[in-house]
Amino acid sequence: MSRLALVTDETSLPIDYDMALLLDACRAAGLVAEVCDWEDPAVDWSGFDAVLLRSPWSYVDRLPAFLTWCERVAAVTDLHNPLPVVRWSLDKLYMADLAARAVPVVPSTFVRSGGDPSEAVRQFLDGHREAAEFVVKPTVGAYSKNVQRFSRSRAADAAAHVAQLHSEGLVALLQPYLESVDRDGETDLIYFGGVYSHAIRKSPMLMPDGTVNVPTFESRTPRTAEDDERAVASAALAAAGAQLGLDRPLVYARVDVIRSADGAPVVLELELCEPSLNLPFSDHGPTRFAEAIADRLGISAR
């Protein structure tokens, strides 16, 4: 019988709303699933037929160690999603790759250390005169850490934030703040085995006064994704597969989309490593996930 490791960590497991539902669904599908801490040195990862990244969210402050751990695990068993996907998707530089493959994305400008942050912000604003507000965030991060929303009048504060990110060894990402988020929130679309499963609405996280709301359970509600949102999400996943040379769909994926000023959906983020998959908001989502896992392991779900 196949053994499956569901990877989390001590601090993240209490806020992983998917785990209990996934465990039940795996057992119903005939999978022996165990919750494991990626930071636990006593775990023998080679004893598992597959290792599934679920909520190892402490990686944000330990990215080099996490990637080294992923390399070690991938050398002894099947890691999902695969190591090249992990490396690529953990850095939002992937937005440039998606744009180059004609996927509609939120316009993104990357600012690396070595230049003048004030000049970088000025050039960005000159290039986006329609944007009343904009966002500055690191290309590597999770749960809105170091993400800030600025009005155009606060360009100096934004430049200071860019400088702070650079001092921490991070690349800064600048994007126009799309006002539709305040009205409609964002739509997060979940896929298992390349097939659309369900979606949620996530409430706005960046407030005009600078407050940043952590995406809690209460900030999410079920949503039916529109056809144009599903088309953009599918295009993003196809582009990722082409970019990485994948020969089959990913076991799991989440695509976050919002609407641009003209109402068209654009990709905000592509979550392919350790996303929340919002299983509590879908009656059949946990079963679909477990069946996708069983299919990848080459066994028939009960």
Secondary structure, 3 states (H helix, E strand, C coil): CCEEEEEECCCCHHHCCCHHHHHHHHHHCCCEEEEEECCCCCCCHHHCCEEEECCCHHHHHCHHHHHHHHHHHHCCCEEECCHHHHHHHCCCCHHHHHHHCCCCECCCEEECCCCCHHHHHHHHHHHCCCCCEEEEEECCCCCCCCCEEEEHHHHHHHHHHHHHHHHCCCCEEEEECCCHHHHHCEEEEEEECCEEEEEEEECCCECCCCCECCCCHHHEEECCCCHHHHHHHHHHHHHHHHHHCCCCCCCEEEEEEEECCCCCEEEEEEECCCCCCCHHHCCCHHHHHHHHHHHHHCCCCC
